[in-house]
Amino acid sequence: MASNLWPDHRTMPATSEGWCGAFHHKATEYFRACLETCGALRKKLEEPDCLGPFLRDSALSEDAFKRSTSLLGFTHYNYSQFNPVGGYSASEKTQQQVFGIRPHQDDGLCTLLYTDGQGGLEYAKGLRNASSQAMMSDLSLYSGAQCRADLQFSDAVVWEPVPFLPGHWIVNLGTDLFRWAQQSSSRSSSCRPCKATLHRVVPITGTRDRYSMPFFYEPNLDVRDPCPPHTPRYEYLMKDAAGGVVQKLPEKSVKP
């Protein structure tokens, strides 16, 4: 893995040597605090009164994060330049124009998110039945390709705003945990399935810009699924990345 490229006052005239040094120190300190917190959360999730052993046993789970690919990000949503265009359309171009971040799930085991309190973050609570209008918590909404398909843009999805509590993290469960728990629960009653949080950020007009700090708690690239064929994690990441590239290619250049 590559090393971090830290802010440098010599190449960033708007900063100072003192500011860059303080940022380096504080970001490293915060990263370590997030890593420690997520490690404790992982152990809690493995307990029998929670999800149970989603990677077969605690020793395998511990080993799966020894070369963690965790990442701390700093995100700026420029709401002041948002120009709403005709609501949520099936058009790829329009979808990207009206979302701060389009509906998605995070990879890894979980994400710790801290924000400045500005609204816009929403999670998918479930699907609304077209005839009865009842809300259903359907696991298919949270599973792999189904979640990444057009269903996530459907009017049937019930979106709820996520409240901000000062001094608290927002926690999203990730796709690796979802997959491990699904596989383990299908083979043993000692593990329970869970959802990988489907969420989005919608621009809010007339408000100030939004800032957030997501910490993505991710395992080793080569950690394997708990059940046969024990697929390594990097194969899922490569498949998702390839799919993303193909979607962005001009239609004429994509051959069967």
C-alpha positions in Angstrom: 0.0 0.0 0.0 1.2 3.5 -0.8 2.1 6.0 2.0 0.1 9.1 2.8 0.7 12.3 0.9 0.4 14.9 3.7 -0.3 18.6 3.2 3.0 20.5 2.7 3.2 24.3 3.1 5.8 24.5 0.4 3.3 23.3 -2.2 0.1 24.7 -0.6 0.6 28.5 -0.2 -2.7 28.9 1.7 -1.3 26.9 4.6 1.6 27.2 7.0 4.2 24.8 8.3 2.5 24.9 11.8 -0.9 24.1 10.3 0.4 21.2 8.2 2.2 19.8 11.2 -0.9 20.1 13.4 -3.1 18.5 10.7 -0.7 15.5 10.4 -0.7 15.0 14.2 -4.5 15.4 14.7 -5.4 13.2 11.7 -3.1 10.4 12.8 -4.5 10.6 16.4 -8.1 10.5 15.1 -7.3 7.6 12.8 -5.9 5.6 15.7 -8.9 6.3 17.8 -11.3 5.2 15.0 -9.2 2.0 14.4 -9.4 1.1 18.1 -13.1 1.8 18.3 -13.9 -0.3 15.2 -11.8 -3.1 16.6 -13.9 -3.1 19.8 -17.1 -2.9 17.7 -16.0 -5.9 15.6 -15.5 -8.0 18.8 -18.9 -6.9 20.1 -20.6 -7.9 16.8 -19.0 -11.4 17.1 -20.5 -12.1 20.5 -23.4 -14.6 20.7 -25.9 -12.0 21.8 -25.1 -9.9 18.7 -24.4 -11.3 15.2 -22.2 -14.2 16.3 -19.0 -15.5 14.7 -19.3 -14.2 11.1 -15.7 -15.3 10.3 -15.9 -18.7 12.0 -13.9 -17.8 15.1 -12.3 -14.8 16.8 -8.7 -15.8 15.8 -9.6 -15.7 12.1 -11.4 -12.4 12.6 -8.4 -10.9 14.4 -6.1 -12.1 11.6 -8.4 -10.6 8.9 -7.6 -7.1 10.1 -3.8 -7.4 10.7 -3.1 -5.7 7.4 -6.2 -3.5 7.4 -6.8 -1.3 4.4 -8.8 1.2 6.5 -9.1 4.7 5.2 -9.9 8.1 6.7 -11.5 10.7 4.4 -12.5 14.3 4.5 -15.5 15.2 2.3 -16.8 18.6 1.2 -20.3 18.9 -0.3 -20.6 22.1 -2.2 -24.3 22.8 -1.7 -24.0 26.5 -2.7 -23.4 25.5 -6.3 -26.2 23.0 -6.4 -28.8 23.6 -9.2 -31.7 21.1 -8.9 -32.7 19.6 -12.3 -36.1 18.0 -12.6 -36.0 15.6 -9.6 -34.6 12.1 -9.5 -34.4 10.7 -13.0 -33.4 7.3 -14.3 -30.9 9.1 -16.5 -27.3 8.5 -15.3 -26.4 12.1 -16.0 -29.3 13.5 -14.0 -28.7 11.1 -11.1 -25.2 12.4 -10.7 -26.4 16.0 -10.9 -29.0 15.7 -8.1 -27.0 13.7 -5.5 -24.3 14.8 -3.2 -23.4 11.1 -3.2 -25.7 8.7 -5.1 -27.2 5.7 -3.2 -24.5 3.2 -2.3 -23.1 0.9 0.4 -19.7 1.1 1.9 -17.2 -1.8 1.6 -15.5 -3.2 4.7 -16.9 -4.1 8.1 -18.3 -0.7 9.0 -17.9 3.1 8.6 -17.6 5.6 11.4 -19.0 9.0 10.2 -18.7 12.3 11.9 -20.3 15.4 10.3 -20.6 19.1 10.9 -24.4 18.7 11.5 -25.6 19.8 8.1 -28.5 17.8 6.8 -28.6 15.7 3.6 -27.6 12.2 4.8 -30.4 9.6 4.4 -30.6 5.9 4.7 -32.9 3.4 3.0 -35.4 2.2 5.6 -37.1 -0.4 3.3 -39.4 -0.7 0.3 -43.0 0.6 0.1 -45.6 -1.9 -1.2 -47.3 -0.3 -4.3 -50.8 -1.5 -3.4 -50.9 -1.4 0.4 -48.3 1.4 0.9 -46.9 -0.6 3.8 -43.2 -0.4 4.4 -41.3 -3.7 4.1 -37.7 -4.2 5.3 -36.6 -6.4 2.4 -33.0 -7.8 2.6 -32.9 -7.9 -1.2 -32.6 -4.1 -1.1 -29.2 -4.4 0.6 -27.6 -7.3 -1.3 -24.8 -6.9 -3.8 -25.8 -6.4 -7.4 -29.5 -5.8 -6.6 -28.6 -2.8 -4.4 -26.3 -1.4 -7.1 -29.0 -1.8 -9.8 -31.8 0.7 -10.7 -33.9 -0.4 -7.8 -32.0 1.9 -5.5 -33.4 4.9 -7.5 -37.0 3.6 -7.4 -39.8 5.6 -5.8 -40.5 2.5 -3.8 -37.5 3.0 -1.6 -38.3 4.7 1.7 -35.6 7.2 2.6 -35.2 8.6 6.1 -32.9 11.4 7.2 -30.1 10.5 9.7 -30.2 12.7 12.8 -27.0 14.4 13.9 -26.0 14.0 17.6 -23.0 16.1 18.6 -20.2 14.0 20.0 -21.6 10.8 18.4 -20.5 8.8 15.3 -23.0 7.6 12.7 -22.2 3.9 12.0 -22.8 2.2 8.7 -22.4 -1.5 8.3 -20.4 -2.6 5.3 -20.7 -5.1 2.4 -17.9 -7.4 3.7 -19.7 -7.9 7.0 -23.0 -8.4 5.2 -21.5 -11.1 2.9 -19.7 -12.9 5.8 -22.8 -12.9 8.0 -25.1 -14.0 5.2 -22.8 -17.0 4.4 -22.2 -18.0 8.0 -25.9 -17.7 9.0 -26.8 -20.0 6.1 -24.6 -22.7 7.5 -25.0 -22.2 11.2 -27.6 -21.0 13.6 -24.9 -19.4 15.8 -24.6 -16.4 13.3 -27.3 -13.9 12.3 -27.6 -12.0 9.0 -27.4 -8.2 8.9 -27.8 -5.3 6.4 -25.1 -3.3 4.8 -26.5 0.3 5.1 -27.8 1.7 1.8 -27.4 5.5 2.1 -27.1 8.6 0.0 -26.5 12.4 0.4 -29.1 14.7 -1.1 -28.3 18.4 -1.7 -30.3 20.8 0.4 -30.8 24.2 -1.2 -30.5 27.4 0.8 -28.0 25.9 3.3 -24.3 26.2 3.9 -21.9 23.6 2.5 -21.6 20.2 4.3 -18.4 18.7 5.7 -17.9 15.1 7.0 -15.1 12.7 8.1 -15.8 9.1 7.1 -13.5 6.4 8.5 -13.8 3.1 6.6 -12.9 0.1 8.6 -11.7 -2.5 6.1 -10.0 -5.9 6.3 -6.9 -7.3 4.5 -7.3 -7.4 0.7 -6.7 -11.2 0.8 -9.1 -12.1 3.5 -11.3 -15.0 2.3 -15.1 -15.6 2.7 -15.9 -18.0 5.6 -17.7 -20.5 3.3 -16.7 -22.4 0.1 -15.4 -21.4 -2.4 -13.7 -19.0 0.1 -13.4 -16.2 -2.4 -10.7 -13.6 -1.5 -11.9 -10.1 -0.9 -9.8 -8.5 -3.7 -11.9 -10.4 -6.3 -15.1 -8.6 -5.2 -13.2 -5.3 -5.3 -11.8 -5.9 -8.8 -15.2 -6.9 -10.1 -16.8 -3.8 -8.7 -14.1 -1.6 -10.0 -14.3 -3.1 -13.5 -18.0 -2.7 -13.5 -17.6 1.0 -12.7 -15.1 1.5 -15.5 -17.4 -0.2 -18.0 -20.4 2.0 -17.0 -18.3 5.1 -17.8 -17.2 3.9 -21.2 -19.0 5.2 -24.4 -21.6 2.7 -25.5 -19.9 2.0 -28.8 -16.6 0.9 -27.1 -18.3 -1.8 -24.9 -18.2 -5.2 -26.8 -19.9 -8.4 -25.7 
